[in-house]
């Protein structure tokens, strides 16, 4: 009996977690165009720093 109750609680928790993602809009949908643009600009800066080798990367296989 206890095992069935535990499995039911786990199933309910997993269902609630999946339902929460369906109810909430995705991050890109919640962002305004200006904040989305600043996020994309930040990603572009980080990518450029990684490619240019100025990000303080210590992994010699990908940073040299």
CHARMM internal coordinates of N, CA and C (Angstrom, degrees):
IC EDIT
DIST 1 N 1 CA 1.4414
DIST 1 CA 1 C 1.5331
ANGL 1 N 1 CA 1 C 111.16
DIST 1 C 2 N 1.3219
ANGL 1 CA 1 C 2 N 115.09
DIHE 1 N 1 CA 1 C 2 N -44.04
DIST 2 N 2 CA 1.4668
ANGL 1 C 2 N 2 CA 119.36
DIHE 1 CA 1 C 2 N 2 CA -178.83
DIST 2 CA 2 C 1.5236
ANGL 2 N 2 CA 2 C 110.83
DIHE 1 C 2 N 2 CA 2 C -65.25
DIST 2 C 3 N 1.3246
ANGL 2 CA 2 C 3 N 116.71
DIHE 2 N 2 CA 2 C 3 N -35.33
DIST 3 N 3 CA 1.4616
ANGL 2 C 3 N 3 CA 121.02
DIHE 2 CA 2 C 3 N 3 CA 179.85
DIST 3 CA 3 C 1.5307
ANGL 3 N 3 CA 3 C 110.55
DIHE 2 C 3 N 3 CA 3 C -65.84
DIST 3 C 4 N 1.3070
ANGL 3 CA 3 C 4 N 117.33
DIHE 3 N 3 CA 3 C 4 N -41.04
DIST 4 N 4 CA 1.4648
ANGL 3 C 4 N 4 CA 120.83
DIHE 3 CA 3 C 4 N 4 CA 178.47
DIST 4 CA 4 C 1.5157
ANGL 4 N 4 CA 4 C 110.96
DIHE 3 C 4 N 4 CA 4 C -65.90
DIST 4 C 5 N 1.3231
ANGL 4 CA 4 C 5 N 116.69
DIHE 4 N 4 CA 4 C 5 N -38.93
DIST 5 N 5 CA 1.4597
ANGL 4 C 5 N 5 CA 120.49
DIHE 4 CA 4 C 5 N 5 CA 178.45
DIST 5 CA 5 C 1.5319
ANGL 5 N 5 CA 5 C 110.81
DIHE 4 C 5 N 5 CA 5 C -65.35
DIST 5 C 6 N 1.3264
ANGL 5 CA 5 C 6 N 116.17
DIHE 5 N 5 CA 5 C 6 N -42.33
DIST 6 N 6 CA 1.4642
ANGL 5 C 6 N 6 CA 120.53
DIHE 5 CA 5 C 6 N 6 CA 178.63
DIST 6 CA 6 C 1.5277
ANGL 6 N 6 CA 6 C 111.14
DIHE 5 C 6 N 6 CA 6 C -63.44
DIST 6 C 7 N 1.3269
ANGL 6 CA 6 C 7 N 116.90
DIHE 6 N 6 CA 6 C 7 N -43.42
DIST 7 N 7 CA 1.4662
ANGL 6 C 7 N 7 CA 120.14
DIHE 6 CA 6 C 7 N 7 CA 177.94
DIST 7 CA 7 C 1.5269
ANGL 7 N 7 CA 7 C 111.32
DIHE 6 C 7 N 7 CA 7 C -64.96
DIST 7 C 8 N 1.3177
ANGL 7 CA 7 C 8 N 117.38
DIHE 7 N 7 CA 7 C 8 N -36.98
DIST 8 N 8 CA 1.4643
ANGL 7 C 8 N 8 CA 120.73
DIHE 7 CA 7 C 8 N 8 CA 177.92
DIST 8 CA 8 C 1.5243
ANGL 8 N 8 CA 8 C 110.87
DIHE 7 C 8 N 8 CA 8 C -65.74
DIST 8 C 9 N 1.3186
ANGL 8 CA 8 C 9 N 117.29
DIHE 8 N 8 CA 8 C 9 N -40.52
DIST 9 N 9 CA 1.4717
ANGL 8 C 9 N 9 CA 120.74
DIHE 8 CA 8 C 9 N 9 CA 178.49
DIST 9 CA 9 C 1.5220
ANGL 9 N 9 CA 9 C 110.41
DIHE 8 C 9 N 9 CA 9 C -65.84
DIST 9 C 10 N 1.3268
ANGL 9 CA 9 C 10 N 117.34
DIHE 9 N 9 CA 9 C 10 N -41.93
DIST 10 N 10 CA 1.4686
ANGL 9 C 10 N 10 CA 120.80
DIHE 9 CA 9 C 10 N 10 CA 177.70
DIST 10 CA 10 C 1.5190
ANGL 10 N 10 CA 10 C 110.52
DIHE 9 C 10 N 10 CA 10 C -63.03
DIST 10 C 11 N 1.3423
ANGL 10 CA 10 C 11 N 116.88
DIHE 10 N 10 CA 10 C 11 N -44.46
DIST 11 N 11 CA 1.4628
ANGL 10 C 11 N 11 CA 120.40
DIHE 10 CA 10 C 11 N 11 CA 179.22
DIST 11 CA 11 C 1.5282
ANGL 11 N 11 CA 11 C 110.84
DIHE 10 C 11 N 11 CA 11 C -62.68
DIST 11 C 12 N 1.3085
ANGL 11 CA 11 C 12 N 117.24
DIHE 11 N 11 CA 11 C 12 N -40.75
DIST 12 N 12 CA 1.4662
ANGL 11 C 12 N 12 CA 120.70
DIHE 11 CA 11 C 12 N 12 CA 178.39
DIST 12 CA 12 C 1.5302
ANGL 12 N 12 CA 12 C 110.78
DIHE 11 C 12 N 12 CA 12 C -63.57
DIST 12 C 13 N 1.3151
ANGL 12 CA 12 C 13 N 116.46
DIHE 12 N 12 CA 12 C 13 N -41.63
DIST 13 N 13 CA 1.4659
ANGL 12 C 13 N 13 CA 120.25
DIHE 12 CA 12 C 13 N 13 CA 178.40
DIST 13 CA 13 C 1.5133
ANGL 13 N 13 CA 13 C 112.25
DIHE 12 C 13 N 13 CA 13 C -63.97
DIST 13 C 14 N 1.3191
ANGL 13 CA 13 C 14 N 117.10
DIHE 13 N 13 CA 13 C 14 N -42.75
DIST 14 N 14 CA 1.4673
ANGL 13 C 14 N 14 CA 120.30
DIHE 13 CA 13 C 14 N 14 CA 178.06
DIST 14 CA 14 C 1.5217
ANGL 14 N 14 CA 14 C 111.33
DIHE 13 C 14 N 14 CA 14 C -65.45
DIST 14 C 15 N 1.3218
ANGL 14 CA 14 C 15 N 116.88
DIHE 14 N 14 CA 14 C 15 N -39.57
DIST 15 N 15 CA 1.4615
ANGL 14 C 15 N 15 CA 120.43
DIHE 14 CA 14 C 15 N 15 CA 178.18
DIST 15 CA 15 C 1.5263
ANGL 15 N 15 CA 15 C 110.33
DIHE 14 C 15 N 15 CA 15 C -64.66
DIST 15 C 16 N 1.3333
ANGL 15 CA 15 C 16 N 117.15
DIHE 15 N 15 CA 15 C 16 N -42.80
DIST 16 N 16 CA 1.4594
ANGL 15 C 16 N 16 CA 120.88
DIHE 15 CA 15 C 16 N 16 CA 179.86
DIST 16 CA 16 C 1.5290
ANGL 16 N 16 CA 16 C 110.81
DIHE 15 C 16 N 16 CA 16 C -63.76
DIST 16 C 17 N 1.3258
ANGL 16 CA 16 C 17 N 116.59
DIHE 16 N 16 CA 16 C 17 N -38.82
DIST 17 N 17 CA 1.4679
ANGL 16 C 17 N 17 CA 120.15
DIHE 16 CA 16 C 17 N 17 CA 178.64
DIST 17 CA 17 C 1.5256
ANGL 17 N 17 CA 17 C 110.70
DIHE 16 C 17 N 17 CA 17 C -64.46
DIST 17 C 18 N 1.3227
ANGL 17 CA 17 C 18 N 116.44
DIHE 17 N 17 CA 17 C 18 N -43.47
DIST 18 N 18 CA 1.4696
ANGL 17 C 18 N 18 CA 119.95
DIHE 17 CA 17 C 18 N 18 CA 178.40
DIST 18 CA 18 C 1.5202
ANGL 18 N 18 CA 18 C 111.13
DIHE 17 C 18 N 18 CA 18 C -66.42
DIST 18 C 19 N 1.3172
ANGL 18 CA 18 C 19 N 117.60
DIHE 18 N 18 CA 18 C 19 N -39.01
DIST 19 N 19 CA 1.4662
ANGL 18 C 19 N 19 CA 121.32
DIHE 18 CA 18 C 19 N 19 CA -179.75
DIST 19 CA 19 C 1.5244
ANGL 19 N 19 CA 19 C 110.84
DIHE 18 C 19 N 19 CA 19 C -66.93
DIST 19 C 20 N 1.3228
ANGL 19 CA 19 C 20 N 117.85
DIHE 19 N 19 CA 19 C 20 N -34.78
DIST 20 N 20 CA 1.4618
ANGL 19 C 20 N 20 CA 121.02
DIHE 19 CA 19 C 20 N 20 CA -179.88
DIST 20 CA 20 C 1.5265
ANGL 20 N 20 CA 20 C 110.49
DIHE 19 C 20 N 20 CA 20 C -63.09
DIST 20 C 21 N 1.3234
ANGL 20 CA 20 C 21 N 117.49
DIHE 20 N 20 CA 20 C 21 N -36.47
DIST 21 N 21 CA 1.4614
ANGL 20 C 21 N 21 CA 120.56
DIHE 20 CA 20 C 21 N 21 CA 178.98
DIST 21 CA 21 C 1.5252
ANGL 21 N 21 CA 21 C 111.40
DIHE 20 C 21 N 21 CA 21 C -71.36
DIST 21 C 22 N 1.3212
ANGL 21 CA 21 C 22 N 116.97
DIHE 21 N 21 CA 21 C 22 N -28.72
DIST 22 N 22 CA 1.4565
ANGL 21 C 22 N 22 CA 120.02
DIHE 21 CA 21 C 22 N 22 CA 177.74
DIST 22 CA 22 C 1.5263
ANGL 22 N 22 CA 22 C 111.17
DIHE 21 C 22 N 22 CA 22 C -75.68
DIST 22 C 23 N 1.3176
ANGL 22 CA 22 C 23 N 116.77
DIHE 22 N 22 CA 22 C 23 N -31.57
DIST 23 N 23 CA 1.4691
ANGL 22 C 23 N 23 CA 121.35
DIHE 22 CA 22 C 23 N 23 CA -177.56
DIST 23 CA 23 C 1.5230
ANGL 23 N 23 CA 23 C 110.92
DIHE 22 C 23 N 23 CA 23 C -79.04
DIST 23 C 24 N 1.3324
ANGL 23 CA 23 C 24 N 117.76
DIHE 23 N 23 CA 23 C 24 N -41.93
DIST 24 N 24 CA 1.4633
ANGL 23 C 24 N 24 CA 121.56
DIHE 23 CA 23 C 24 N 24 CA -178.55
DIST 24 CA 24 C 1.5218
ANGL 24 N 24 CA 24 C 110.13
DIHE 23 C 24 N 24 CA 24 C -78.51
DIST 24 C 25 N 1.3344
ANGL 24 CA 24 C 25 N 117.42
DIHE 24 N 24 CA 24 C 25 N 138.91
DIST 25 N 25 CA 1.4609
ANGL 24 C 25 N 25 CA 118.43
DIHE 24 CA 24 C 25 N 25 CA 174.97
DIST 25 CA 25 C 1.5271
ANGL 25 N 25 CA 25 C 110.15
DIHE 24 C 25 N 25 CA 25 C -71.70
DIST 25 C 26 N 1.2941
ANGL 25 CA 25 C 26 N 116.00
DIHE 25 N 25 CA 25 C 26 N 154.92
DIST 26 N 26 CA 1.4599
ANGL 25 C 26 N 26 CA 120.84
DIHE 25 CA 25 C 26 N 26 CA 177.64
DIST 26 CA 26 C 1.5237
ANGL 26 N 26 CA 26 C 109.49
DIHE 25 C 26 N 26 CA 26 C -64.34
DIST 26 C 27 N 1.3102
ANGL 26 CA 26 C 27 N 117.03
DIHE 26 N 26 CA 26 C 27 N 158.57
DIST 27 N 27 CA 1.4587
ANGL 26 C 27 N 27 CA 121.98
DIHE 26 CA 26 C 27 N 27 CA -177.24
DIST 27 CA 27 C 1.5205
ANGL 27 N 27 CA 27 C 111.12
DIHE 26 C 27 N 27 CA 27 C -57.40
DIST 27 C 28 N 1.3021
ANGL 27 CA 27 C 28 N 117.77
DIHE 27 N 27 CA 27 C 28 N -42.57
DIST 28 N 28 CA 1.4715
ANGL 27 C 28 N 28 CA 120.54
DIHE 27 CA 27 C 28 N 28 CA -178.50
DIST 28 CA 28 C 1.5320
ANGL 28 N 28 CA 28 C 111.01
DIHE 27 C 28 N 28 CA 28 C -65.17
DIST 28 C 29 N 1.3165
ANGL 28 CA 28 C 29 N 117.98
DIHE 28 N 28 CA 28 C 29 N -29.29
DIST 29 N 29 CA 1.4524
ANGL 28 C 29 N 29 CA 120.70
DIHE 28 CA 28 C 29 N 29 CA 178.69
DIST 29 CA 29 C 1.5207
ANGL 29 N 29 CA 29 C 111.31
DIHE 28 C 29 N 29 CA 29 C -76.21
DIST 29 C 30 N 1.3365
ANGL 29 CA 29 C 30 N 117.77
DIHE 29 N 29 CA 29 C 30 N -27.89
DIST 30 N 30 CA 1.4642
ANGL 29 C 30 N 30 CA 121.24
DIHE 29 CA 29 C 30 N 30 CA -179.26
DIST 30 CA 30 C 1.5205
ANGL 30 N 30 CA 30 C 112.19
DIHE 29 C 30 N 30 CA 30 C -81.67
DIST 30 C 31 N 1.3231
ANGL 30 CA 30 C 31 N 118.06
DIHE 30 N 30 CA 30 C 31 N -22.15
DIST 31 N 31 CA 1.4573
ANGL 30 C 31 N 31 CA 121.32
DIHE 30 CA 30 C 31 N 31 CA -176.02
DIST 31 CA 31 C 1.5206
ANGL 31 N 31 CA 31 C 110.81
DIHE 30 C 31 N 31 CA 31 C -77.24
DIST 31 C 32 N 1.3131
ANGL 31 CA 31 C 32 N 115.17
DIHE 31 N 31 CA 31 C 32 N 144.77
DIST 32 N 32 CA 1.4605
ANGL 31 C 32 N 32 CA 120.01
DIHE 31 CA 31 C 32 N 32 CA 172.89
DIST 32 CA 32 C 1.5220
ANGL 32 N 32 CA 32 C 107.68
DIHE 31 C 32 N 32 CA 32 C -80.46
DIST 32 C 33 N 1.3178
ANGL 32 CA 32 C 33 N 117.87
DIHE 32 N 32 CA 32 C 33 N 161.18
DIST 33 N 33 CA 1.4799
ANGL 32 C 33 N 33 CA 118.88
DIHE 32 CA 32 C 33 N 33 CA -179.69
DIST 33 CA 33 C 1.5255
ANGL 33 N 33 CA 33 C 113.51
DIHE 32 C 33 N 33 CA 33 C -56.05
DIST 33 C 34 N 1.3326
ANGL 33 CA 33 C 34 N 118.08
DIHE 33 N 33 CA 33 C 34 N -38.14
DIST 34 N 34 CA 1.4689
ANGL 33 C 34 N 34 CA 118.96
DIHE 33 CA 33 C 34 N 34 CA -178.35
DIST 34 CA 34 C 1.5281
ANGL 34 N 34 CA 34 C 111.24
DIHE 33 C 34 N 34 CA 34 C -70.19
DIST 34 C 35 N 1.3397
ANGL 34 CA 34 C 35 N 117.73
DIHE 34 N 34 CA 34 C 35 N -39.85
DIST 35 N 35 CA 1.4625
ANGL 34 C 35 N 35 CA 118.66
DIHE 34 CA 34 C 35 N 35 CA 178.84
DIST 35 CA 35 C 1.5229
ANGL 35 N 35 CA 35 C 111.09
DIHE 34 C 35 N 35 CA 35 C -72.02
DIST 35 C 36 N 1.3237
ANGL 35 CA 35 C 36 N 116.73
DIHE 35 N 35 CA 35 C 36 N -32.24
DIST 36 N 36 CA 1.4615
ANGL 35 C 36 N 36 CA 120.19
DIHE 35 CA 35 C 36 N 36 CA 175.66
DIST 36 CA 36 C 1.5243
ANGL 36 N 36 CA 36 C 110.58
DIHE 35 C 36 N 36 CA 36 C -65.75
DIST 36 C 37 N 1.3330
ANGL 36 CA 36 C 37 N 115.81
DIHE 36 N 36 CA 36 C 37 N -40.77
DIST 37 N 37 CA 1.4670
ANGL 36 C 37 N 37 CA 120.17
DIHE 36 CA 36 C 37 N 37 CA 178.31
DIST 37 CA 37 C 1.5258
ANGL 37 N 37 CA 37 C 110.68
DIHE 36 C 37 N 37 CA 37 C -64.17
DIST 37 C 38 N 1.3365
ANGL 37 CA 37 C 38 N 117.41
DIHE 37 N 37 CA 37 C 38 N -40.64
DIST 38 N 38 CA 1.4618
ANGL 37 C 38 N 38 CA 118.91
DIHE 37 CA 37 C 38 N 38 CA 179.27
DIST 38 CA 38 C 1.5245
ANGL 38 N 38 CA 38 C 110.96
DIHE 37 C 38 N 38 CA 38 C -68.30
DIST 38 C 39 N 1.3396
ANGL 38 CA 38 C 39 N 117.66
DIHE 38 N 38 CA 38 C 39 N -33.29
DIST 39 N 39 CA 1.4611
ANGL 38 C 39 N 39 CA 120.00
DIHE 38 CA 38 C 39 N 39 CA 176.50
DIST 39 CA 39 C 1.5234
ANGL 39 N 39 CA 39 C 110.91
DIHE 38 C 39 N 39 CA 39 C -66.15
DIST 39 C 40 N 1.3124
ANGL 39 CA 39 C 40 N 116.53
DIHE 39 N 39 CA 39 C 40 N -42.89
DIST 40 N 40 CA 1.4649
ANGL 39 C 40 N 40 CA 120.67
DIHE 39 CA 39 C 40 N 40 CA 178.86
DIST 40 CA 40 C 1.5248
ANGL 40 N 40 CA 40 C 110.06
DIHE 39 C 40 N 40 CA 40 C -65.92
DIST 40 C 41 N 1.3286
ANGL 40 CA 40 C 41 N 117.56
DIHE 40 N 40 CA 40 C 41 N -39.69
DIST 41 N 41 CA 1.4645
ANGL 40 C 41 N 41 CA 120.57
DIHE 40 CA 40 C 41 N 41 CA 177.14
DIST 41 CA 41 C 1.5288
ANGL 41 N 41 CA 41 C 110.91
DIHE 40 C 41 N 41 CA 41 C -62.22
DIST 41 C 42 N 1.3388
ANGL 41 CA 41 C 42 N 117.36
DIHE 41 N 41 CA 41 C 42 N -39.64
DIST 42 N 42 CA 1.4615
ANGL 41 C 42 N 42 CA 121.18
DIHE 41 CA 41 C 42 N 42 CA 178.00
DIST 42 CA 42 C 1.5132
ANGL 42 N 42 CA 42 C 111.68
DIHE 41 C 42 N 42 CA 42 C -63.84
DIST 42 C 43 N 1.3206
ANGL 42 CA 42 C 43 N 116.23
DIHE 42 N 42 CA 42 C 43 N -41.72
DIST 43 N 43 CA 1.4624
ANGL 42 C 43 N 43 CA 120.29
DIHE 42 CA 42 C 43 N 43 CA 177.56
DIST 43 CA 43 C 1.5219
ANGL 43 N 43 CA 43 C 110.15
DIHE 42 C 43 N 43 CA 43 C -63.74
DIST 43 C 44 N 1.3290
ANGL 43 CA 43 C 44 N 117.01
DIHE 43 N 43 CA 43 C 44 N -41.58
DIST 44 N 44 CA 1.4654
ANGL 43 C 44 N 44 CA 120.84
DIHE 43 CA 43 C 44 N 44 CA 179.62
DIST 44 CA 44 C 1.5302
ANGL 44 N 44 CA 44 C 110.78
DIHE 43 C 44 N 44 CA 44 C -63.82
DIST 44 C 45 N 1.3362
ANGL 44 CA 44 C 45 N 117.32
DIHE 44 N 44 CA 44 C 45 N -41.00
DIST 45 N 45 CA 1.4727
ANGL 44 C 45 N 45 CA 120.32
DIHE 44 CA 44 C 45 N 45 CA 178.07
DIST 45 CA 45 C 1.5264
ANGL 45 N 45 CA 45 C 110.74
DIHE 44 C 45 N 45 CA 45 C -63.93
DIST 45 C 46 N 1.3300
ANGL 45 CA 45 C 46 N 116.28
DIHE 45 N 45 CA 45 C 46 N -44.12
DIST 46 N 46 CA 1.4647
ANGL 45 C 46 N 46 CA 119.69
DIHE 45 CA 45 C 46 N 46 CA -179.89
DIST 46 CA 46 C 1.5253
ANGL 46 N 46 CA 46 C 111.35
DIHE 45 C 46 N 46 CA 46 C -63.64
DIST 46 C 47 N 1.3172
ANGL 46 CA 46 C 47 N 116.37
DIHE 46 N 46 CA 46 C 47 N -41.32
DIST 47 N 47 CA 1.4627
ANGL 46 C 47 N 47 CA 120.41
DIHE 46 CA 46 C 47 N 47 CA 179.12
DIST 47 CA 47 C 1.5270
ANGL 47 N 47 CA 47 C 110.50
DIHE 46 C 47 N 47 CA 47 C -65.38
DIST 47 C 48 N 1.3265
ANGL 47 CA 47 C 48 N 116.93
DIHE 47 N 47 CA 47 C 48 N -41.85
DIST 48 N 48 CA 1.4643
ANGL 47 C 48 N 48 CA 120.43
DIHE 47 CA 47 C 48 N 48 CA 178.56
DIST 48 CA 48 C 1.5320
ANGL 48 N 48 CA 48 C 110.33
DIHE 47 C 48 N 48 CA 48 C -63.61
DIST 48 C 49 N 1.3284
ANGL 48 CA 48 C 49 N 117.00
DIHE 48 N 48 CA 48 C 49 N -41.54
DIST 49 N 49 CA 1.4657
ANGL 48 C 49 N 49 CA 120.06
DIHE 48 CA 48 C 49 N 49 CA 179.00
DIST 49 CA 49 C 1.5216
ANGL 49 N 49 CA 49 C 110.67
DIHE 48 C 49 N 49 CA 49 C -64.17
DIST 49 C 50 N 1.3097
ANGL 49 CA 49 C 50 N 117.09
DIHE 49 N 49 CA 49 C 50 N -37.85
DIST 50 N 50 CA 1.4644
ANGL 49 C 50 N 50 CA 120.01
DIHE 49 CA 49 C 50 N 50 CA 178.93
DIST 50 CA 50 C 1.5154
ANGL 50 N 50 CA 50 C 111.07
DIHE 49 C 50 N 50 CA 50 C -66.87
DIST 50 C 51 N 1.3369
ANGL 50 CA 50 C 51 N 116.74
DIHE 50 N 50 CA 50 C 51 N -44.14
DIST 51 N 51 CA 1.4688
ANGL 50 C 51 N 51 CA 120.49
DIHE 50 CA 50 C 51 N 51 CA -179.00
DIST 51 CA 51 C 1.5230
ANGL 51 N 51 CA 51 C 110.92
DIHE 50 C 51 N 51 CA 51 C -69.16
DIST 51 C 52 N 1.3399
ANGL 51 CA 51 C 52 N 116.79
DIHE 51 N 51 CA 51 C 52 N -38.33
DIST 52 N 52 CA 1.4623
ANGL 51 C 52 N 52 CA 120.69
DIHE 51 CA 51 C 52 N 52 CA -179.07
DIST 52 CA 52 C 1.5275
ANGL 52 N 52 CA 52 C 111.77
DIHE 51 C 52 N 52 CA 52 C -76.06
DIST 52 C 53 N 1.3385
ANGL 52 CA 52 C 53 N 116.94
DIHE 52 N 52 CA 52 C 53 N -14.93
DIST 53 N 53 CA 1.4593
ANGL 52 C 53 N 53 CA 119.80
DIHE 52 CA 52 C 53 N 53 CA 179.62
DIST 53 CA 53 C 1.5039
ANGL 53 N 53 CA 53 C 113.75
DIHE 52 C 53 N 53 CA 53 C 80.51
DIST 53 C 54 N 1.3175
ANGL 53 CA 53 C 54 N 118.64
DIHE 53 N 53 CA 53 C 54 N 20.87
DIST 54 N 54 CA 1.4578
ANGL 53 C 54 N 54 CA 121.22
DIHE 53 CA 53 C 54 N 54 CA -178.69
DIST 54 CA 54 C 1.5202
ANGL 54 N 54 CA 54 C 112.18
DIHE 53 C 54 N 54 CA 54 C -104.24
DIST 54 C 55 N 1.3205
ANGL 54 CA 54 C 55 N 118.38
DIHE 54 N 54 CA 54 C 55 N 13.07
DIST 55 N 55 CA 1.4608
ANGL 54 C 55 N 55 CA 120.48
DIHE 54 CA 54 C 55 N 55 CA -174.88
DIST 55 CA 55 C 1.5269
ANGL 55 N 55 CA 55 C 112.90
DIHE 54 C 55 N 55 CA 55 C -91.98
DIST 55 C 56 N 1.3171
ANGL 55 CA 55 C 56 N 117.87
DIHE 55 N 55 CA 55 C 56 N 4.54
DIST 56 N 56 CA 1.4594
ANGL 55 C 56 N 56 CA 120.43
DIHE 55 CA 55 C 56 N 56 CA -177.84
DIST 56 CA 56 C 1.5155
ANGL 56 N 56 CA 56 C 111.90
DIHE 55 C 56 N 56 CA 56 C 76.81
DIST 56 C 57 N 1.3038
ANGL 56 CA 56 C 57 N 116.38
DIHE 56 N 56 CA 56 C 57 N 23.22
DIST 57 N 57 CA 1.4651
ANGL 56 C 57 N 57 CA 121.80
DIHE 56 CA 56 C 57 N 57 CA -178.80
DIST 57 CA 57 C 1.5220
ANGL 57 N 57 CA 57 C 109.14
DIHE 56 C 57 N 57 CA 57 C -69.02
DIST 57 C 58 N 1.3284
ANGL 57 CA 57 C 58 N 115.64
DIHE 57 N 57 CA 57 C 58 N 134.78
DIST 58 N 58 CA 1.4604
ANGL 57 C 58 N 58 CA 119.71
DIHE 57 CA 57 C 58 N 58 CA -179.43
DIST 58 CA 58 C 1.5200
ANGL 58 N 58 CA 58 C 112.65
DIHE 57 C 58 N 58 CA 58 C -106.52
DIST 58 C 59 N 1.3125
ANGL 58 CA 58 C 59 N 117.94
DIHE 58 N 58 CA 58 C 59 N 0.60
DIST 59 N 59 CA 1.4574
ANGL 58 C 59 N 59 CA 121.13
DIHE 58 CA 58 C 59 N 59 CA 179.35
DIST 59 CA 59 C 1.5337
ANGL 59 N 59 CA 59 C 108.19
DIHE 58 C 59 N 59 CA 59 C -85.68
DIST 59 C 60 N 1.2959
ANGL 59 CA 59 C 60 N 116.62
DIHE 59 N 59 CA 59 C 60 N 106.70
DIST 60 N 60 CA 1.4730
ANGL 59 C 60 N 60 CA 121.82
DIHE 59 CA 59 C 60 N 60 CA -174.94
DIST 60 CA 60 C 1.5197
ANGL 60 N 60 CA 60 C 112.50
DIHE 59 C 60 N 60 CA 60 C -66.86
DIST 60 C 61 N 1.3375
ANGL 60 CA 60 C 61 N 117.86
DIHE 60 N 60 CA 60 C 61 N -23.59
DIST 61 N 61 CA 1.4640
ANGL 60 C 61 N 61 CA 120.13
DIHE 60 CA 60 C 61 N 61 CA -178.49
DIST 61 CA 61 C 1.5269
ANGL 61 N 61 CA 61 C 112.34
DIHE 60 C 61 N 61 CA 61 C -69.74
DIST 61 C 62 N 1.3349
ANGL 61 CA 61 C 62 N 117.55
DIHE 61 N 61 CA 61 C 62 N -32.67
DIST 62 N 62 CA 1.4571
ANGL 61 C 62 N 62 CA 119.01
DIHE 61 CA 61 C 62 N 62 CA -177.26
DIST 62 CA 62 C 1.5239
ANGL 62 N 62 CA 62 C 113.34
DIHE 61 C 62 N 62 CA 62 C -111.05
DIST 62 C 63 N 1.3269
ANGL 62 CA 62 C 63 N 118.31
DIHE 62 N 62 CA 62 C 63 N -13.18
DIST 63 N 63 CA 1.4614
ANGL 62 C 63 N 63 CA 119.46
DIHE 62 CA 62 C 63 N 63 CA -174.70
DIST 63 CA 63 C 1.5212
ANGL 63 N 63 CA 63 C 114.04
DIHE 62 C 63 N 63 CA 63 C -101.03
DIST 63 C 64 N 1.2969
ANGL 63 CA 63 C 64 N 118.63
DIHE 63 N 63 CA 63 C 64 N -13.23
DIST 64 N 64 CA 1.4778
ANGL 63 C 64 N 64 CA 119.33
DIHE 63 CA 63 C 64 N 64 CA -178.52
DIST 64 CA 64 C 1.4968
ANGL 64 N 64 CA 64 C 111.25
DIHE 63 C 64 N 64 CA 64 C -91.11
END
COOR INIT
IC SEED 1 N 1 CA 1 C
IC BUILD
